[in-house]
Amino acid sequence: MTVNSQSLSKEQVLIVGCGDIGTRFAKILPDSFVVTGLRRNPPANTTYLRYQTCDVTDPQQLDSILKQSAFDVILVTMTPSEATDAGYAQAYVQTCKNLTASLKAHQRKPRLLVFVSSTGVYGQNDGGWVDENSPTEPDSFSGKRLLEAEQVILDGGFDSTVVRFSGIYGPGRYRLLDQVLQGRAQLSLQMTNRIHVDDCAAVIAHLVGLQQTLDAVYIASDSAPASMAEVVTWLAQQLGVVISVPSESMAELGNKGSNKCCSNRRLLASGFVLYYSGYRDGYQELIRDKLKHI
């Protein structure tokens, strides 16, 4: 294993595209890790995370970082600059191609690459269960580009794993609560899946710390898939909001958008324990914070 000369006893972690999830992941890692985060406009360094300025979609800038230092663990967790096919292709596919090409060029071999993906790579819409072995046939450009980036990582010749997160919620992510408060949330029968952002960080830390061969793909979702109607009704009750019955029939609403149940069995079998097993647990604190500002 190649180690950084500044701290021979510690593993070096690089976070490519260090946003909210990357920051939370770095914060909960034990002191046996030294973490570097790459961002275009990084904030000030912290005790648990040091930053380097880098546009990771620029192959020359990323290559310069990888040429200078050897990293034991590399986490790729990107946010596209725009929600378009081109934006997703640049942020995910091109970044992963740049990363693997540079690692090979400089003969770097991290012990683990982790790529953050999404359950959006599944196109199933029948309300049934999907797991890591289910067909991936996304209809959206975002799902297609994520799947393409996954394959770049998995085919790169490195020890790697892909984590497919379902709908992420948590502090600062109040979209659904706002929709309920504004009376815009739909009582759809479609099945939905969620994971709290703190569990996202914990999942990555768990996989990085496992002393065993990892599976190629893990679905990371909580243990309580639920219809949007169920979630919205419960949130409205907690917020003290009266929701009106939509003009469309429930059956019609049930046919709109994604509609599947994501299985987390593989992840739980690896020994991971969720902080928030379902949306009721995870939303309690968010509801309290939201009510303080109403």
N, C-alpha and C positions, 0 to 999 in steps of 0.2 A: 504493500500500500504506500502510495506517495503522500507525504504529509507536509504541511507548511512549516518552514523552518522557524517561524515565530512561536510556534506552540506544538512541539513534537508529540505531545500526549493527547492532542485534541483533533477531532475530525473537522475538516473544513467543508462547510456547506455553502453552496451558491444558489441564490434564488433569482431566476431569470424572469423579470417582470414582477417586482416585489410590491404588490398592493396589499389589500386588507387581509386576505387569507395568508399570504406569505409572511406578513408582519406578525399575525397571531401565531403562526407556526413557529417562527423564530423565538417568540417570547416564551413559549412553553418548553422549548428544548432544554435539556440539562446542560450544566456547565461544561460537559465533555465535548461540546460542539462550539465552533466559532463560525458565525454566520455573516455572509456578505450578500447584500441585496443590490440588484441592478435596477435603476430607474432613470428615466430621462431627466426628471427634476426631483432629485431625492431630498427628503427632509433631513434634519440634523441626525447625527448618529445617536444611538442609545446604548445602554449597557449590554443589550443582548443582540444588537444588530448594527453593523456598520455598512454604509452605503458607498457605492461607486456610481458616478454618472455614466450612463450608457443607454443609447438607443439600441435595444437588443434586436430590432428588426434590421439594423445596419450591420452587414456581415463583417465589415472592417472593425467596427467598434467592439463587437462581441468577440471577434478573433483576438483582438488586443488583450482583452481580459483573460481569456483562456490561455493565451501564450505566456502570460506573466506568472500565472499561478495554477497549481494542480488542486482540484477539488475532489473530495471523497464522495459527496452527495450533491446532486444537482436537481433542483426542483424547478419545473417550468410551469408557471401559472400566469397566463397572459390575459390582458384585456384589450380587445381590438379598439383602434382609434375611431372606427365608425362601424355601424351595424349593417355592413354591406358584404357581398361576396368577396370583393377585393380587400376589404378591411380584415375579414376573417382569414383570407389566404395569406395576407402579409403577417398578421400577428401570430397565427398558429403554424401554418404549413411552412412558410419561409423561415421563420425563426427556428423551427425544429431542424430544417435542412441546414441552416447556417451552423447550428449548435453541433450536430453530429459530424458535419464536414470538418469543422475546426478541431474538434476533439481528435479525430483521426489524423488530421494534418500534423498536430503537435504531439501525437502518440500519448494522449491523455486517456486514462481508463478509470473513471470514477467507479466506485463499487456499486453505485445505484443511481439511475435516472428515474425521476418521478414526473409524470406528465399529468396535469390536471385537465380533465375533459368533462363531459356532461352526458347525462342520460338522454340528451337531445339526439344522440346518435341512433336511438331506437325510433322507428317509425310506426310501431304498433299502435293501433287506435281502437282496440276491441275491449278495453277494460281489463284484460288479462294480465297475468304475471310475466315479467321479463327478468332474466338473470344474465350472467356474463356469457352464457352460451347461446342466448337468443340471437336471431338474425338482426343485423344492423343494416337497415335500409331506410335511412332518413329521407324525408321529403324536402326539408329546408336546406338552404345553402349553408347555414351555420352548422347543422349536424353533419353535412357532407364534408365540410372543411375540417371539422374536428376529427372526424374519422380518418381523413387523409393524414392529418398531423400525427394521430395515434400510430398509424402504420409506419411513418417515418421513424418515430422513436423505437418502436418494437422491432423494426428491421435494421436498426442502426448498428447492431453487433455489440451492444452494451447490455449489462444487466439492468433491466428496466421494468417498470410497472406503470400502468395507466389507472387513474382513479376517476371514475365517472360519477360526479356529484349530481344529485337531483336538485330541485329548486332551493336555492340558498336564501335563508332569511336570518335576521339577527339585528343587533344594534345598527342604526342608520339605514336599515332596509325596511321602510314602513309602507311600501307601495300598497300591499293588500289592506293594511289597517286604514290607510287613507281612503281607499276605494269603499270600504265598508262605512266609514264615517261620512263620506260624501254621497252615499246611496248609489254608487256605481258598480258595486260588486255583484256578480251574477250568481244566481242559485243553480249552477250547472250540475248535472249529474256526472260529468266526466271525472274520472279518478285522477288525483293529483298526488305528488310526492315531494317531500321536503327534507331538508337537513339544516340544522342550526349552524351558523358560521363557526362557532366555537368547536363543534364536532368536526367540521371540515379540517380545521387546524390539527385537532387531536388525531384524526384518521391518518394524516400524513406523518405526524410524529410517531404514531404507532407503527406504521409500515417501515419507516426509516430505522426504527429501533429493533425490529424483529430479527432474531438471529436464525433465520431460516430462508430457504429459497422462496421468493414471492411468486404468486401467480401473475400472469401477464396483465390481467384486468381485474379490478374490483369495482363493484357498484357501491357507492356510499350514499345511503339514504336512511331516514329513520324507520322505525318499525311500525308505523301507523299510516299507510296510504289511506286517503279518504277522499270522498267526493268534494268538489268545490262547494256544493250546497251545504254539506255538513260543516265544513270549516268556516264558511261565511256566517252561517246561522250561529255557531258557537261564539265567534268573534263579536258578532252583533250583540249577543246576550251579555258578554263580558264588558262591552263598551257602552251598554245601555242604549243601543240604537235600535229603532224599529225598522225592519227591512220590508219592502213591499214585494209582492209577488210579481215577477216579470211578465210582460205581455206575451212572450213566447212560451210555449208549453215546455215542461221540464224535459220531455223526451227530445224535443228539438234542440234544446240547449245541451243535452248530453252528447250530441253528435259533433260538437264544435271543439276544435283544438286537440291537444294531446289527451290520450285516454289510456293509461296503463298503470300497473302496480309494479314498483321496482323492488326486487328482492335483495336484502342485505345479508343473506345467509352466509355467503362466502366470507364477507368481512367479519361477521360475528364469530364464525368458526375459527378465525385466526386469533381470537382472543380479545378483540376490541369490544369495549363497553361504551355505549352511548351516554353522553351527559343528558341528552333530551331524547327520550325514546319516542315521543310523539309531539304533534303540534301544540297540544294543550300545555305540556310542560314548557316548551320553548317560548311560547308567546306570552306567558304570564308576566314576565319582567318587562317585555316590550309594551304590553298593554298598560302596565303601571306607569312607565315612562311617558307614554303617549298621553295618558289622562292628566298628567301633571301639567301639560302644556296646552290643554284645551280651555 
